[in-house]
Amino acid sequence: MHLRISRLFVPLFLIALAVGCLPSALQAQAVPSLTVDRDPVPSPDPEAAPAGAAAAATTAPQTTEGQVQRSGGTYTLHTDVGEVRLNATVLDGSGRSVQTLPKESFQVYEDNVLQTIASFRHEDLPVSMGILIDASGSMYDKRAAVGKASLDMIRLSNPQDEAFLVDFSFDPFIDQDFTRDVKKLEQGLLYVKPGGGTALYDAVIASADYLSHNAKEPKQAILLITDGDDNASGSTLEETIRRVQELDGPTIYCIGLLFGQDEDKRESKHARRVLETLAEQTGGVAYFPRKLEDVDSIAQQVAADIRSSTPSPTPPPSLRG
């Protein structure tokens, strides 16, 4: 889980002593009692209440630690959480990582109640990463630069990182399964053959699912490189974000190659909003180079961001279309 600071997100571990749910960075308003539950869970098997039972259900008895209490059609579990780890990254106005902030610069709230930060540290943890490359027809002239940038990013990453490579047009395909070997990823890039549409949302969902089931590292990221808007997915942007969040999924970094004389300005504007939303809603960053020569330096910046952010042998059918 990433702690959001302002509109960006913070490259450190924050361990918060908390009660109940995971804490979120919220501005304090009125301080409610910690003994009052604010997260009731609807019953999965609601039953019709017998006559006269409604009034009796309004006063629920106190429960002991770890017990589930039922009140009408609602179940509530009370439990104490010892420590919660928050991965966070702070970026300056230029989009570069800030690594000099002390513990006192951060505040963590749960239900508007200020929590105690028990420990605070910088760490360069290994990451499980998916590299998603748009293989639609319009990417033909950009594939060499994109491939080089992807490999340079891997070379600058933590040596213990593992990555898999996916190309997508109408369907996503795994070109190289999880590996720490840059040469295998380089070989996988040879399978990327541009042609077809852009099923961007479907590729992100499939890759997030794949990470969830196969990643060896808890810290996870996706690098998405595309030059246009989605035009072939069966899923929507909202469904894509919801699925990634349901998986407690990867941080998504986007590189949008939205330049060139043939670019449709309206389509590019929408594609930019899509990539910005994907990144923002998962704690990542979206980059938009002005020319192809800038892609490599941006990929290097992504590698630095991933390192500073603090947290199957057979391709599955979901990635084979």
N, C-alpha and C positions, 0 to 999 in steps of 0.2 A: 504494500500500500504506500502510495506516495503522498507526502505532506505537501499541500499546495500553499505557496507563499505568494501573496498578491495574485497575479495572473499566471505566474510561472510555477515551477516546482523545485524543492530544496534537497549536495552530494554527500549525505551524512546519515548516521543512524541515530534516530531518536527513540529511546525506550521509555515508554510512558506507563506509569502505574495507573491502571484504569479499572473501572467497575462497569460491567455490562458489555456494551458494544465497543467496536474500535473507535478511537477518538478521531475527531475531525477538527481542522483548523478553522475555528469560527470566532467571530468577535463576541466578547462577553456582553450579555445584557443582564437580565435578572438572573440571579444564581439560584436554581431550583434545588430541592432536596435530592440527595443521591439515593434516598430510600424509596423514591417514587419511580416506578417503571414507566418509561415513555416509549417502549418498543414492543407492544403486544403483537403476537403472531396469530392470525386467523386460524381457526380450527380446520384441519384438512377433512374432517368428517362432521360437519355441523349437523346437529339433531334438532328436531322441533321441540321447543321447550314445552313442558306440560303446563296446563292451566295453573295460574297463580305462582309460577316459578320465576317470572321476570323480576319481581320485586326482591326475591331472595338472592338473586344473582348480583344485585348491585353492590352488596357488601361482601368483599372477598377476604377470606382469612389470610393472615401472613403465612408465608411458606418458609421452610428452612432451606439452607444452602443446597443447590443442586436439584431441588424438587421442581416438578412441573405442576403448576396450578391451573385448573380449568375454571373459567368463569363464563357461563353461557356458552357462546360459540368461540371463545378465545382461550388460547393456551399461553401461559407466561412462564418462562424459565428464569430463575434468579441464580446468578453465579458470580463469583469474583474472578477476575482475570489478573494474573500476577504481573506479567510484563507484555507489552505490545511493541513490536518493532516497526518503526516507520522509516522507509527509504525516502530521501528528499534531496533535491538539487536546486541550488539558487543560481540564476543567470542574471547577468547585468544587462543594461540597456542595449548592448551590442550582441547579446545572445551567448556570451562566454561565461564559463563557470566561475563562480565566486567561492573560494575555498578558505577564506580567512575569517569567516564569521564565528564568534564564540557561541557557547551554549546559551548565554543570556539573550541572544538575538532571537530566540525562538520561544513561542508559547503554543501549547497544545490544549485544546478544549474538548470536552465530551459533554454534549447537551448543555453547552454554555457554561460548563464548570471547568475552571482551570485545573489541569492535571500536573503532577510532579514529573519532571524529566529525570529519570534515574541515571542514565548514562548517555554519552554523546561522543561520537567518534567518526573520523574519516576512514573509509576503507575502499580498497580497490579489489572488489570481489569478482570472481569469474562470472560470466554471463552465458546463458543459452540464447542464441540469436537466430532469427530467420531473416534472410536477405531476399526480398521480393522484387523482382525486376519485371517491369512492364515489357511484354514481348509483342505488343500490337504493331501493326504495320508501320506506324509513324515513328517507331523507335529504331528503324533499320540503321540510319546514319549515326545513331548515338550509342550503339551497343558497345563499341570499342572503348569509348571514354567511360561509359558506365561500368563496364567490366573492370577496367583498371582501377577506378575509384573504389569499387567494392573490395578488391583485393588489398589495396593500400589501407583501407579501413581495418581489415582483418589483421594485417601485419602490425598495425599500431595498437591493437587491442591487447587485453590481458592474454598472455600465452596459454592460460588455462581455459580461455573461452572456447565454446563449441558453437558451430554454426551450420545451418543447412541452407540450401539455395533453391529458390522456387522461381520459375518464370510463369507468367500468366498472359493469356490473350482472352479467348473465349472460356478457357478452363485453366486452372492452376496445375502445374506439374513439378514434381521434385526432380531437380537435376543433380543434386548431391545431398545425401542424407547427412545427419549430424557428424561433424568431423572437426578436429583441431588442426588438420593438415591443409595448409594454404594451397598446395599443389593439387589436391583433390578438388578444392573449390574452383581453382583455375581450369581444371579439366571439365568440371560441370558447366562452366560458362560457355563452353563450346557447343553445348546442347541448346542454347538459347537461340531460336530461329524466329525473328520478328515476322509477324503476319497475323491478321485477325483483329478482333475487337478488344475491349478493355473491361474485363470482369474484375474490377478492382476490389469491390466489397466481398465478393465470393472468395477471392484469394486471401484477403485479410482474415476472414472468419475461419477458413480451412487451416491457415497457418497458425492462428491462435489456438485452435483445437489441437493441432499437432504438437505445438509447444507444451500445452497442458498435459498431454499424455506421454510425451517422450523426453522432455528436457531433463537433464541431470542437475541443473543448477536452479535454485529458487529465483535468482535474479534473471529476468527475461526481457528481451527487446526484439523489435522488428524494425528493420530498415526497409522502407518502401520507396522505390524509385519509379516515377511515372512521368509521362509527358502530356497527360490529358485527363479528361473526365471519364467516369464510369459510364459505359454504354451497353453492357452485356450481362450484368449480374442479375440473379434472381432475388437478391437481398437489397435492402435499402441502407442508407447511411445510418439511420436510427437503429435498425436491427443489427448492423455491424457493431456499433458502439456498445449496444446492450449486451451482445454476446461476449465481446472482449471483457467487459466489466463483470459479467456473471462468472467468468472463468478466473476472476482476479488476475486478469491476463497481462500481457506484455506492454511495456512502454513502446509507443510507436513513434519513430522518427521518419519524417517524410522529406524527400527531395523532389520538388516539382520542377520539371524542365519545361516551364511554360513560357517559351520564347521562340522567336523565329517569325519570318514574314508570313508564313502560312497559318499562323495561329489565329483561331477565331477568338476575338476579345471577350465575347460573352461567355463562351465555353471555358476559356482560361480563367475568367473571374470566378465562375462557379467551381471549377476544379481547385482553385486556390482556397476557397472557403471550405471545401470538403477536406483537403489535406490539413488545413489549420485546425479544423474541428476534430479530426481523428487524433492529431497530435495533442491538442489541448485536453481532450477528454480522457487521455490515457497517460498524461504526464510527460509527453515528449515535446519535440520541437519540429516545426516545419520550416524548411529552407527553400528558397527560390532563387537559384543562380541566374544571372543575366546572360550568361553565355556558357557553352559547353566546357570551355577551359576552366571554369570555376568549380566544376563538379568534384574534382579530386580534392581540392582544399576543403570543400564543405564536408566530404566524406571523412576527412581527417578530423574535422571539428566534431563530427558525430562520434567518432571513436573516443575523443577526449571527453565528450559529454557522458558517454556510457560508462567510461572508466571512473568518472568522478561522481556519478550518481549513486546515492546510497539509499536498498532494495527495496529408433526401430530399424532394424536392417531392411525391412520391406516397407515402401511407402504405403500409407493407408489409402483406402478407396476414396476418402473425402478429398484427397489432394490429386486424384487422378480424374476428377470430373464425373 
